[in-house]
Amino acid sequence: MPKQKSHSGMGKRVKVTGSGKIMRQQAGLRHRLEVKSSKETRDLSRSVEVSKADLPRVKKLLGR
């Protein structure tokens, strides 16, 4: 049986840290930035951990 391929799109969207956490970028930083405060823009630019509910699906797509 051949190896399971990882989902290339998911690989581009998330990064795995050294400790094994899966990090993703937050949504909402592409347009309408004039209306958002500087604080909101700063907060959205940070990476966050993938939620607990989504972890099994993301791990499956990454082949982990």
PDB file of N, CA, C and O in Angstrom:
ATOM      1  N   MET A   1       0.844  -1.189   0.000  1.00  0.00           N
ATOM      2  CA  MET A   1       0.000   0.000   0.000  1.00  0.00           C
ATOM      3  C   MET A   1       0.887   1.250   0.000  1.00  0.00           C
ATOM      4  O   MET A   1       1.831   1.329   0.786  1.00  0.00           O
ATOM      5  N   PRO A   2       0.596   2.239  -0.879  1.00  0.00           N
ATOM      6  CA  PRO A   2       1.441   3.437  -0.926  1.00  0.00           C
ATOM      7  C   PRO A   2       1.253   4.325   0.288  1.00  0.00           C
ATOM      8  O   PRO A   2       0.262   4.226   1.012  1.00  0.00           O
ATOM      9  N   LYS A   3       2.232   5.195   0.489  1.00  0.00           N
ATOM     10  CA  LYS A   3       2.159   6.134   1.607  1.00  0.00           C
ATOM     11  C   LYS A   3       1.009   7.117   1.399  1.00  0.00           C
ATOM     12  O   LYS A   3       0.629   7.422   0.269  1.00  0.00           O
ATOM     13  N   GLN A   4       0.468   7.603   2.508  1.00  0.00           N
ATOM     14  CA  GLN A   4      -0.588   8.614   2.461  1.00  0.00           C
ATOM     15  C   GLN A   4       0.032   9.973   2.174  1.00  0.00           C
ATOM     16  O   GLN A   4       0.968  10.381   2.861  1.00  0.00           O
ATOM     17  N   LYS A   5      -0.480  10.684   1.161  1.00  0.00           N
ATOM     18  CA  LYS A   5       0.053  12.006   0.849  1.00  0.00           C
ATOM     19  C   LYS A   5      -0.561  13.042   1.777  1.00  0.00           C
ATOM     20  O   LYS A   5      -1.732  12.944   2.146  1.00  0.00           O
ATOM     21  N   SER A   6       0.235  14.033   2.149  1.00  0.00           N
ATOM     22  CA  SER A   6      -0.316  15.116   2.966  1.00  0.00           C
ATOM     23  C   SER A   6      -1.000  16.117   2.035  1.00  0.00           C
ATOM     24  O   SER A   6      -0.670  16.196   0.852  1.00  0.00           O
ATOM     25  N   HIS A   7      -1.936  16.866   2.565  1.00  0.00           N
ATOM     26  CA  HIS A   7      -2.701  17.853   1.805  1.00  0.00           C
ATOM     27  C   HIS A   7      -1.827  19.093   1.616  1.00  0.00           C
ATOM     28  O   HIS A   7      -1.500  19.773   2.588  1.00  0.00           O
ATOM     29  N   SER A   8      -1.451  19.387   0.379  1.00  0.00           N
ATOM     30  CA  SER A   8      -0.491  20.467   0.139  1.00  0.00           C
ATOM     31  C   SER A   8      -1.042  21.828   0.562  1.00  0.00           C
ATOM     32  O   SER A   8      -0.285  22.679   1.028  1.00  0.00           O
ATOM     33  N   GLY A   9      -2.342  22.044   0.408  1.00  0.00           N
ATOM     34  CA  GLY A   9      -2.946  23.320   0.810  1.00  0.00           C
ATOM     35  C   GLY A   9      -2.896  23.527   2.311  1.00  0.00           C
ATOM     36  O   GLY A   9      -2.657  24.641   2.778  1.00  0.00           O
ATOM     37  N   MET A  10      -3.117  22.468   3.068  1.00  0.00           N
ATOM     38  CA  MET A  10      -3.069  22.581   4.523  1.00  0.00           C
ATOM     39  C   MET A  10      -1.636  22.830   4.983  1.00  0.00           C
ATOM     40  O   MET A  10      -1.408  23.566   5.943  1.00  0.00           O
ATOM     41  N   GLY A  11      -0.678  22.220   4.302  1.00  0.00           N
ATOM     42  CA  GLY A  11       0.718  22.432   4.643  1.00  0.00           C
ATOM     43  C   GLY A  11       1.144  23.880   4.492  1.00  0.00           C
ATOM     44  O   GLY A  11       2.022  24.346   5.217  1.00  0.00           O
ATOM     45  N   LYS A  12       0.527  24.602   3.550  1.00  0.00           N
ATOM     46  CA  LYS A  12       0.858  26.009   3.341  1.00  0.00           C
ATOM     47  C   LYS A  12       0.174  26.913   4.355  1.00  0.00           C
ATOM     48  O   LYS A  12       0.621  28.039   4.578  1.00  0.00           O
ATOM     49  N   ARG A  13      -0.901  26.440   4.971  1.00  0.00           N
ATOM     50  CA  ARG A  13      -1.694  27.281   5.860  1.00  0.00           C
ATOM     51  C   ARG A  13      -1.311  27.180   7.326  1.00  0.00           C
ATOM     52  O   ARG A  13      -1.593  28.095   8.100  1.00  0.00           O
ATOM     53  N   VAL A  14      -0.674  26.087   7.721  1.00  0.00           N
ATOM     54  CA  VAL A  14      -0.318  25.902   9.131  1.00  0.00           C
ATOM     55  C   VAL A  14       1.161  25.576   9.266  1.00  0.00           C
ATOM     56  O   VAL A  14       1.793  25.078   8.334  1.00  0.00           O
ATOM     57  N   LYS A  15       1.701  25.867  10.447  1.00  0.00           N
ATOM     58  CA  LYS A  15       3.088  25.528  10.767  1.00  0.00           C
ATOM     59  C   LYS A  15       3.091  24.738  12.067  1.00  0.00           C
ATOM     60  O   LYS A  15       2.314  25.019  12.979  1.00  0.00           O
ATOM     61  N   VAL A  16       3.973  23.746  12.141  1.00  0.00           N
ATOM     62  CA  VAL A  16       4.101  22.938  13.354  1.00  0.00           C
ATOM     63  C   VAL A  16       5.323  23.438  14.119  1.00  0.00           C
ATOM     64  O   VAL A  16       6.422  23.519  13.569  1.00  0.00           O
ATOM     65  N   THR A  17       5.121  23.769  15.387  1.00  0.00           N
ATOM     66  CA  THR A  17       6.213  24.275  16.213  1.00  0.00           C
ATOM     67  C   THR A  17       7.092  23.119  16.691  1.00  0.00           C
ATOM     68  O   THR A  17       6.762  21.948  16.503  1.00  0.00           O
ATOM     69  N   GLY A  18       8.187  23.468  17.296  1.00  0.00           N
ATOM     70  CA  GLY A  18       9.092  22.456  17.823  1.00  0.00           C
ATOM     71  C   GLY A  18       8.457  21.599  18.900  1.00  0.00           C
ATOM     72  O   GLY A  18       8.777  20.419  19.043  1.00  0.00           O
ATOM     73  N   SER A  19       7.545  22.214  19.665  1.00  0.00           N
ATOM     74  CA  SER A  19       6.882  21.463  20.737  1.00  0.00           C
ATOM     75  C   SER A  19       5.679  20.670  20.228  1.00  0.00           C
ATOM     76  O   SER A  19       5.046  19.944  20.995  1.00  0.00           O
ATOM     77  N   GLY A  20       5.361  20.805  18.931  1.00  0.00           N
ATOM     78  CA  GLY A  20       4.274  20.011  18.348  1.00  0.00           C
ATOM     79  C   GLY A  20       2.954  20.733  18.210  1.00  0.00           C
ATOM     80  O   GLY A  20       1.981  20.156  17.723  1.00  0.00           O
ATOM     81  N   LYS A  21       2.901  22.002  18.635  1.00  0.00           N
ATOM     82  CA  LYS A  21       1.662  22.767  18.467  1.00  0.00           C
ATOM     83  C   LYS A  21       1.476  23.125  17.000  1.00  0.00           C
ATOM     84  O   LYS A  21       2.451  23.338  16.279  1.00  0.00           O
ATOM     85  N   ILE A  22       0.227  23.190  16.563  1.00  0.00           N
ATOM     86  CA  ILE A  22      -0.071  23.567  15.180  1.00  0.00           C
ATOM     87  C   ILE A  22      -0.614  24.991  15.195  1.00  0.00           C
ATOM     88  O   ILE A  22      -1.652  25.268  15.798  1.00  0.00           O
ATOM     89  N   MET A  23       0.108  25.894  14.519  1.00  0.00           N
ATOM     90  CA  MET A  23      -0.227  27.311  14.534  1.00  0.00           C
ATOM     91  C   MET A  23      -0.812  27.735  13.191  1.00  0.00           C
ATOM     92  O   MET A  23      -0.448  27.194  12.147  1.00  0.00           O
ATOM     93  N   ARG A  24      -1.726  28.713  13.229  1.00  0.00           N
ATOM     94  CA  ARG A  24      -2.340  29.241  12.016  1.00  0.00           C
ATOM     95  C   ARG A  24      -2.433  30.752  12.121  1.00  0.00           C
ATOM     96  O   ARG A  24      -2.369  31.308  13.217  1.00  0.00           O
ATOM     97  N   GLN A  25      -2.586  31.428  10.967  1.00  0.00           N
ATOM     98  CA  GLN A  25      -2.797  32.863  10.948  1.00  0.00           C
ATOM     99  C   GLN A  25      -4.277  33.146  11.180  1.00  0.00           C
ATOM    100  O   GLN A  25      -5.129  32.316  10.861  1.00  0.00           O
ATOM    101  N   GLN A  26      -4.581  34.305  11.731  1.00  0.00           N
ATOM    102  CA  GLN A  26      -5.969  34.682  11.962  1.00  0.00           C
ATOM    103  C   GLN A  26      -6.553  35.346  10.718  1.00  0.00           C
ATOM    104  O   GLN A  26      -5.834  35.957   9.928  1.00  0.00           O
ATOM    105  N   ALA A  27      -7.859  35.217  10.562  1.00  0.00           N
ATOM    106  CA  ALA A  27      -8.552  35.822   9.423  1.00  0.00           C
ATOM    107  C   ALA A  27      -8.858  37.287   9.718  1.00  0.00           C
ATOM    108  O   ALA A  27      -8.853  37.712  10.873  1.00  0.00           O
ATOM    109  N   GLY A  28      -9.122  38.048   8.672  1.00  0.00           N
ATOM    110  CA  GLY A  28      -9.584  39.425   8.844  1.00  0.00           C
ATOM    111  C   GLY A  28      -8.518  40.479   8.648  1.00  0.00           C
ATOM    112  O   GLY A  28      -8.694  41.617   9.085  1.00  0.00           O
ATOM    113  N   LEU A  29      -7.404  40.130   7.995  1.00  0.00           N
ATOM    114  CA  LEU A  29      -6.313  41.101   7.858  1.00  0.00           C
ATOM    115  C   LEU A  29      -6.032  41.413   6.387  1.00  0.00           C
ATOM    116  O   LEU A  29      -4.946  41.885   6.051  1.00  0.00           O
ATOM    117  N   ARG A  30      -7.001  41.153   5.515  1.00  0.00           N
ATOM    118  CA  ARG A  30      -6.779  41.331   4.084  1.00  0.00           C
ATOM    119  C   ARG A  30      -7.351  42.639   3.546  1.00  0.00           C
ATOM    120  O   ARG A  30      -6.743  43.277   2.686  1.00  0.00           O
ATOM    121  N   HIS A  31      -8.497  43.032   4.039  1.00  0.00           N
ATOM    122  CA  HIS A  31      -9.101  44.257   3.513  1.00  0.00           C
ATOM    123  C   HIS A  31      -9.886  44.963   4.616  1.00  0.00           C
ATOM    124  O   HIS A  31     -10.063  44.430   5.712  1.00  0.00           O
ATOM    125  N   ARG A  32     -10.355  46.182   4.301  1.00  0.00           N
ATOM    126  CA  ARG A  32     -11.077  47.035   5.254  1.00  0.00           C
ATOM    127  C   ARG A  32     -10.215  47.356   6.474  1.00  0.00           C
ATOM    128  O   ARG A  32     -10.716  47.419   7.597  1.00  0.00           O
ATOM    129  N   LEU A  33      -8.936  47.555   6.250  1.00  0.00           N
ATOM    130  CA  LEU A  33      -8.024  47.814   7.369  1.00  0.00           C
ATOM    131  C   LEU A  33      -8.151  49.243   7.878  1.00  0.00           C
ATOM    132  O   LEU A  33      -7.759  49.540   9.006  1.00  0.00           O
ATOM    133  N   GLU A  34      -8.702  50.136   7.041  1.00  0.00           N
ATOM    134  CA  GLU A  34      -8.872  51.532   7.478  1.00  0.00           C
ATOM    135  C   GLU A  34      -9.808  51.633   8.680  1.00  0.00           C
ATOM    136  O   GLU A  34      -9.608  52.462   9.568  1.00  0.00           O
ATOM    137  N   VAL A  35     -10.835  50.776   8.697  1.00  0.00           N
ATOM    138  CA  VAL A  35     -11.833  50.846   9.771  1.00  0.00           C
ATOM    139  C   VAL A  35     -11.360  50.182  11.052  1.00  0.00           C
ATOM    140  O   VAL A  35     -11.871  50.479  12.133  1.00  0.00           O
ATOM    141  N   LYS A  36     -10.393  49.290  10.939  1.00  0.00           N
ATOM    142  CA  LYS A  36      -9.922  48.566  12.119  1.00  0.00           C
ATOM    143  C   LYS A  36      -8.879  49.404  12.853  1.00  0.00           C
ATOM    144  O   LYS A  36      -8.062  50.098  12.248  1.00  0.00           O
ATOM    145  N   SER A  37      -8.940  49.314  14.157  1.00  0.00           N
ATOM    146  CA  SER A  37      -7.976  50.064  14.969  1.00  0.00           C
ATOM    147  C   SER A  37      -6.592  49.420  14.850  1.00  0.00           C
ATOM    148  O   SER A  37      -6.465  48.264  14.446  1.00  0.00           O
ATOM    149  N   SER A  38      -5.568  50.183  15.205  1.00  0.00           N
ATOM    150  CA  SER A  38      -4.199  49.667  15.154  1.00  0.00           C
ATOM    151  C   SER A  38      -4.041  48.473  16.077  1.00  0.00           C
ATOM    152  O   SER A  38      -3.330  47.523  15.751  1.00  0.00           O
ATOM    153  N   LYS A  39      -4.697  48.515  17.225  1.00  0.00           N
ATOM    154  CA  LYS A  39      -4.620  47.413  18.180  1.00  0.00           C
ATOM    155  C   LYS A  39      -5.219  46.142  17.575  1.00  0.00           C
ATOM    156  O   LYS A  39      -4.652  45.055  17.692  1.00  0.00           O
ATOM    157  N   GLU A  40      -6.372  46.299  16.928  1.00  0.00           N
ATOM    158  CA  GLU A  40      -7.022  45.144  16.305  1.00  0.00           C
ATOM    159  C   GLU A  40      -6.133  44.554  15.206  1.00  0.00           C
ATOM    160  O   GLU A  40      -5.995  43.335  15.102  1.00  0.00           O
ATOM    161  N   THR A  41      -5.536  45.417  14.395  1.00  0.00           N
ATOM    162  CA  THR A  41      -4.646  44.967  13.322  1.00  0.00           C
ATOM    163  C   THR A  41      -3.443  44.229  13.900  1.00  0.00           C
ATOM    164  O   THR A  41      -3.058  43.179  13.385  1.00  0.00           O
ATOM    165  N   ARG A  42      -2.846  44.767  14.965  1.00  0.00           N
ATOM    166  CA  ARG A  42      -1.713  44.099  15.617  1.00  0.00           C
ATOM    167  C   ARG A  42      -2.107  42.736  16.139  1.00  0.00           C
ATOM    168  O   ARG A  42      -1.397  41.752  15.934  1.00  0.00           O
ATOM    169  N   ASP A  43      -3.262  42.680  16.827  1.00  0.00           N
ATOM    170  CA  ASP A  43      -3.703  41.419  17.414  1.00  0.00           C
ATOM    171  C   ASP A  43      -3.981  40.363  16.343  1.00  0.00           C
ATOM    172  O   ASP A  43      -3.694  39.183  16.544  1.00  0.00           O
ATOM    173  N   LEU A  44      -4.542  40.790  15.201  1.00  0.00           N
ATOM    174  CA  LEU A  44      -4.863  39.848  14.132  1.00  0.00           C
ATOM    175  C   LEU A  44      -3.610  39.337  13.428  1.00  0.00           C
ATOM    176  O   LEU A  44      -3.640  38.276  12.805  1.00  0.00           O
ATOM    177  N   SER A  45      -2.514  40.079  13.519  1.00  0.00           N
ATOM    178  CA  SER A  45      -1.311  39.671  12.804  1.00  0.00           C
ATOM    179  C   SER A  45      -0.566  38.537  13.512  1.00  0.00           C
ATOM    180  O   SER A  45       0.328  37.925  12.927  1.00  0.00           O
ATOM    181  N   ARG A  46      -0.922  38.259  14.745  1.00  0.00           N
ATOM    182  CA  ARG A  46      -0.258  37.182  15.483  1.00  0.00           C
ATOM    183  C   ARG A  46      -0.792  35.811  15.063  1.00  0.00           C
ATOM    184  O   ARG A  46      -1.944  35.678  14.648  1.00  0.00           O
ATOM    185  N   SER A  47       0.054  34.811  15.176  1.00  0.00           N
ATOM    186  CA  SER A  47      -0.376  33.436  14.935  1.00  0.00           C
ATOM    187  C   SER A  47      -1.060  32.899  16.182  1.00  0.00           C
ATOM    188  O   SER A  47      -0.705  33.265  17.302  1.00  0.00           O
ATOM    189  N   VAL A  48      -2.033  32.037  15.982  1.00  0.00           N
ATOM    190  CA  VAL A  48      -2.716  31.401  17.105  1.00  0.00           C
ATOM    191  C   VAL A  48      -2.719  29.889  16.896  1.00  0.00           C
ATOM    192  O   VAL A  48      -2.529  29.396  15.784  1.00  0.00           O
ATOM    193  N   GLU A  49      -2.935  29.177  17.978  1.00  0.00           N
ATOM    194  CA  GLU A  49      -2.972  27.726  17.915  1.00  0.00           C
ATOM    195  C   GLU A  49      -4.294  27.277  17.299  1.00  0.00           C
ATOM    196  O   GLU A  49      -5.331  27.902  17.522  1.00  0.00           O
ATOM    197  N   VAL A  50      -4.256  26.192  16.525  1.00  0.00           N
ATOM    198  CA  VAL A  50      -5.475  25.628  15.944  1.00  0.00           C
ATOM    199  C   VAL A  50      -6.366  25.142  17.080  1.00  0.00           C
ATOM    200  O   VAL A  50      -5.880  24.548  18.043  1.00  0.00           O
ATOM    201  N   SER A  51      -7.674  25.392  16.968  1.00  0.00           N
ATOM    202  CA  SER A  51      -8.580  25.048  18.059  1.00  0.00           C
ATOM    203  C   SER A  51      -8.640  23.530  18.259  1.00  0.00           C
ATOM    204  O   SER A  51      -8.360  22.747  17.351  1.00  0.00           O
ATOM    205  N   LYS A  52      -9.009  23.152  19.464  1.00  0.00           N
ATOM    206  CA  LYS A  52      -9.044  21.745  19.858  1.00  0.00           C
ATOM    207  C   LYS A  52     -10.005  20.949  18.978  1.00  0.00           C
ATOM    208  O   LYS A  52      -9.745  19.789  18.657  1.00  0.00           O
ATOM    209  N   ALA A  53     -11.120  21.578  18.589  1.00  0.00           N
ATOM    210  CA  ALA A  53     -12.127  20.896  17.774  1.00  0.00           C
ATOM    211  C   ALA A  53     -11.616  20.602  16.362  1.00  0.00           C
ATOM    212  O   ALA A  53     -12.017  19.612  15.751  1.00  0.00           O
ATOM    213  N   ASP A  54     -10.737  21.456  15.845  1.00  0.00           N
ATOM    214  CA  ASP A  54     -10.240  21.298  14.477  1.00  0.00           C
ATOM    215  C   ASP A  54      -8.974  20.451  14.385  1.00  0.00           C
ATOM    216  O   ASP A  54      -8.583  20.045  13.291  1.00  0.00           O
ATOM    217  N   LEU A  55      -8.335  20.183  15.511  1.00  0.00           N
ATOM    218  CA  LEU A  55      -7.050  19.466  15.506  1.00  0.00           C
ATOM    219  C   LEU A  55      -7.092  18.109  14.799  1.00  0.00           C
ATOM    220  O   LEU A  55      -6.204  17.833  13.992  1.00  0.00           O
ATOM    221  N   PRO A  56      -8.087  17.245  15.066  1.00  0.00           N
ATOM    222  CA  PRO A  56      -8.071  15.936  14.397  1.00  0.00           C
ATOM    223  C   PRO A  56      -8.114  16.050  12.875  1.00  0.00           C
ATOM    224  O   PRO A  56      -7.417  15.309  12.181  1.00  0.00           O
ATOM    225  N   ARG A  57      -8.920  16.964  12.352  1.00  0.00           N
ATOM    226  CA  ARG A  57      -9.038  17.127  10.906  1.00  0.00           C
ATOM    227  C   ARG A  57      -7.741  17.665  10.302  1.00  0.00           C
ATOM    228  O   ARG A  57      -7.294  17.207   9.251  1.00  0.00           O
ATOM    229  N   VAL A  58      -7.144  18.645  10.985  1.00  0.00           N
ATOM    230  CA  VAL A  58      -5.901  19.240  10.483  1.00  0.00           C
ATOM    231  C   VAL A  58      -4.776  18.211  10.513  1.00  0.00           C
ATOM    232  O   VAL A  58      -4.001  18.108   9.562  1.00  0.00           O
ATOM    233  N   LYS A  59      -4.685  17.451  11.601  1.00  0.00           N
ATOM    234  CA  LYS A  59      -3.643  16.435  11.697  1.00  0.00           C
ATOM    235  C   LYS A  59      -3.795  15.376  10.620  1.00  0.00           C
ATOM    236  O   LYS A  59      -2.804  14.902  10.065  1.00  0.00           O
ATOM    237  N   LYS A  60      -5.036  15.005  10.321  1.00  0.00           N
ATOM    238  CA  LYS A  60      -5.292  14.007   9.279  1.00  0.00           C
ATOM    239  C   LYS A  60      -4.825  14.519   7.918  1.00  0.00           C
ATOM    240  O   LYS A  60      -4.222  13.781   7.139  1.00  0.00           O
ATOM    241  N   LEU A  61      -5.112  15.797   7.642  1.00  0.00           N
ATOM    242  CA  LEU A  61      -4.703  16.387   6.366  1.00  0.00           C
ATOM    243  C   LEU A  61      -3.191  16.526   6.265  1.00  0.00           C
ATOM    244  O   LEU A  61      -2.628  16.456   5.172  1.00  0.00           O
ATOM    245  N   LEU A  62      -2.530  16.725   7.410  1.00  0.00           N
ATOM    246  CA  LEU A  62      -1.076  16.850   7.405  1.00  0.00           C
ATOM    247  C   LEU A  62      -0.385  15.492   7.370  1.00  0.00           C
ATOM    248  O   LEU A  62       0.825  15.408   7.162  1.00  0.00           O
ATOM    249  N   GLY A  63      -1.156  14.438   7.574  1.00  0.00           N
ATOM    250  CA  GLY A  63      -0.579  13.083   7.574  1.00  0.00           C
ATOM    251  C   GLY A  63       0.126  12.751   8.866  1.00  0.00           C
ATOM    252  O   GLY A  63       1.100  11.998   8.858  1.00  0.00           O
ATOM    253  N   ARG A  64      -0.345  13.299   9.991  1.00  0.00           N
ATOM    254  CA  ARG A  64       0.263  13.051  11.293  1.00  0.00           C
ATOM    255  C   ARG A  64      -0.580  12.109  12.119  1.00  0.00           C
ATOM    256  O   ARG A  64      -0.217  11.787  13.251  1.00  0.00           O
TER     257      ARG A  64
END
